[in-house]
Structure formats: structure tokens, C-alpha cells
Amino acid sequence: MPAPGTSHTTSAATCLIKIANWDGKSQDIKQVLTAAFDAVDYLDCIKNLRARNVDPLSYINSLDRVGSSPILWGTLDLRFDDRSLTDLKPTQIYESDAYER
């Protein structure tokens, strides 16, 4: 039994695999996403999905399905409270990639 005040941390890789394999129906996707984003190793895992046995295309497609699913409507707004998607601007790297082709 863990001591009070400590939490069990899940590897982001485990969560990313679950996200990539999401069937579009499971209601626990909110908890899986939260665990992935909060994982200490999230940034390391997301940098190289293939090294973590996560198919990048499946992961991206699942995120797209999650984003359009009513399961999460209103949930991510609370997580990213005051950030508006309309305020996002392309980075310098993105601009050069997009316009130099």
C-alpha cells in the first residue's frame, strides 16, 4: 500500500500505446490522456514514438478521434483554461518549413 501523499506514476509510453490503440468507445480515455500528459517522461516519449513501440500515425489518428469525440468536450478546456486556439501562431521553424517548399 503506498504511503499517504504519494502517487503511483505511469510511464507515458504505456499511456501513448493505449491512446494509439483507442477503440473510440472506451470512456477511460480521459484518464489515459491525463496520465500521459502528466507523466514525467512524456516529453522523452513523444520525441520518439517508434522507440516506445507506438505507431506515430495511429497515435495522431487517435488524438484526432479523441478531439472530435463528445467524451472529452469541455474536459480539455478546463485543463488548458485560458489558452485560446485562435491565439496560436506558427513558430519560426514552421513558417520556414511551410513557405520554403
C-alpha positions in Angstrom: 0.0 0.0 0.0 1.5 3.4 -0.9 2.2 5.9 1.8 -0.3 8.8 2.0 0.6 11.7 -0.2 2.5 9.6 -2.7 1.1 8.8 -6.1 1.6 5.9 -8.5 3.1 7.3 -11.7 2.5 5.7 -15.0 5.0 5.7 -17.8 3.9 7.9 -20.7 4.8 5.1 -23.1 2.1 2.9 -21.6 -0.4 5.6 -22.0 0.7 6.5 -25.5 0.2 2.9 -26.6 -3.3 2.9 -25.1 -4.1 6.2 -26.9 -2.8 4.8 -30.2 -4.9 1.7 -29.8 -8.0 3.5 -28.6 -11.2 1.9 -29.9 -13.1 5.2 -29.9 -15.5 3.9 -27.3 -13.7 3.4 -24.1 -14.6 6.1 -21.5 -11.3 5.9 -19.7 -9.5 7.8 -22.4 -9.8 11.0 -20.3 -7.8 9.3 -17.5 -5.3 7.9 -20.0 -4.7 11.3 -21.6 -4.3 13.0 -18.3 -1.8 10.3 -17.1 0.2 10.6 -20.3 0.4 14.4 -20.2 1.3 14.4 -16.5 3.9 11.7 -16.8 7.4 12.8 -16.0 8.7 11.0 -19.1 6.1 12.4 -21.5 8.4 14.7 -23.5 11.0 12.0 -23.9 8.4 9.5 -25.1 6.7 11.9 -27.5 10.0 12.7 -29.2 10.5 9.2 -30.5 7.2 7.2 -30.5 8.7 4.4 -32.6 11.3 3.7 -29.9 8.5 3.3 -27.4 6.6 0.9 -29.8 4.0 3.5 -30.6 2.9 3.8 -34.2 3.0 7.6 -34.8 0.2 7.6 -37.4 -2.1 5.6 -35.1 -1.3 7.9 -32.2 -2.1 11.0 -34.3 -5.3 9.5 -35.7 -6.4 8.5 -32.2 -5.8 12.0 -30.9 -7.9 13.3 -33.8 -10.7 10.9 -33.0 -10.5 11.9 -29.3 -10.6 15.6 -30.2 -13.8 15.1 -32.2 -15.4 12.7 -29.6 -18.1 14.0 -27.2 -16.3 12.1 -24.5 -13.9 14.9 -23.9 -16.0 18.0 -24.8 -15.4 20.5 -22.0 -12.7 18.5 -20.3 -9.6 19.9 -22.2 -11.0 23.4 -21.8 -10.5 23.1 -18.1 -7.0 21.7 -18.5 -5.8 24.5 -20.8 -8.1 27.1 -19.3 -7.1 30.5 -20.7 -5.2 29.4 -23.8 -7.2 30.0 -26.9 -6.5 28.0 -30.0 -7.1 31.1 -32.1 -4.1 32.8 -30.4 -1.6 30.1 -31.6 0.9 31.4 -34.1 3.3 29.4 -36.2 6.8 29.1 -34.9 9.7 30.4 -37.0 10.6 26.8 -37.8 7.1 26.1 -39.0 7.0 29.2 -41.1 10.2 28.4 -42.9 9.1 24.8 -43.4 5.7 25.8 -44.8 7.0 28.6 -47.1 10.2 27.2 -48.5 8.7 24.2 -50.3 
